[in-house]
C-alpha cells in the first residue's frame, strides 16, 4: 500500500486508467472476434462493413498505449488480408 500522499494519488489515477484501458481492449477484441467470425462464415459484405469499426477500435487502443503501434498495424493488416482472401 502507498504511504506518501503522492503515491496514494498515483494509485487512484492508475486504477481509473486501468478501467479505461480494459474497456478499450475489450471493445477492440470483441469487434475483431465478430469480424473474424463473419469472415469464417463467408459473410463478406457484413465483415466489410465491420472493418472500419475494427480499425477504429484498434487505432484508439494504440493511441492510448493499450497496444503498441506496430501491433495495431499488424492486426489491421491481418484483418484486411483475411477479408480479401474470403472470396
N, C-alpha and C positions, 0 to 999 in steps of 0.2 A: 504494500500500500504506500502511496505517496505521503511524504511528510511535509515538504515545503508547500507554500501557497501556490507557487508557480507550477509545481508538479501536479497538484490537485487540479488546477485549471487545465493543464495539458491532458490529463486523463479524461476530463469531461469532454474536451474537444475531440479527442481520439475516439471516444465512444460514439459521439454524434457522427463523425466521419465514417466510422465503421458501418453504421446503419445505412448511410447513403451508398457506400461502396458495395455493400452486399446487395442492396436493391438494384443498383446498376448492373452488377454482374449477373444477377438472377434474370433480369429482363433480357439481357443480351443472350444468355444461354437458352432461355425459353424461345425466343424468336428464331435463333439458329436451329434449334431442335425441330421447331414447327416447319421451317423451310426444308430441312433435310428429309423430314417425313414426307412432305409433299413431293419432293423430287423422287424419292423411292417409290411412291405410289404412282408416279407418272403424271401428276397434275402440274404440268409445266407452266400453264398460264397463271394458276394461283401462286405458284412458287415465284414466278417473275414479278408478281405484284408485291410479294412479301420481301423481295431482295432489297429494295431501298430502305425498308424499316429495319432490316437486319444490319445493313451497312451503317445506318444512323446509330443504332444501339452500340455497335462495335466502336464507332468513332467517338461516341460520348464516353465510353469506358476508357478508351485510350487517352482522350483529352484530360480526363481527371486522374490518370495514373493507375487505374484499376488493372489495366493490362498494358503491356509495353507497345510502342508504336509499330515495331516490326511484327509483333504477334497479331495486332489488329489488321495490318496489311495482309499477312498470310491468311488469316481467317476469311477476309473479304475475297481474296483471290480464289481460295478453295471453294467458297460458296458459288461464286460466279462461274467457275470452271465446272462444278458439278451440275449447275443449271444448264450450261451449254452442252454438256455431254448427254443430258437427258432427252435425247431426240427420239 
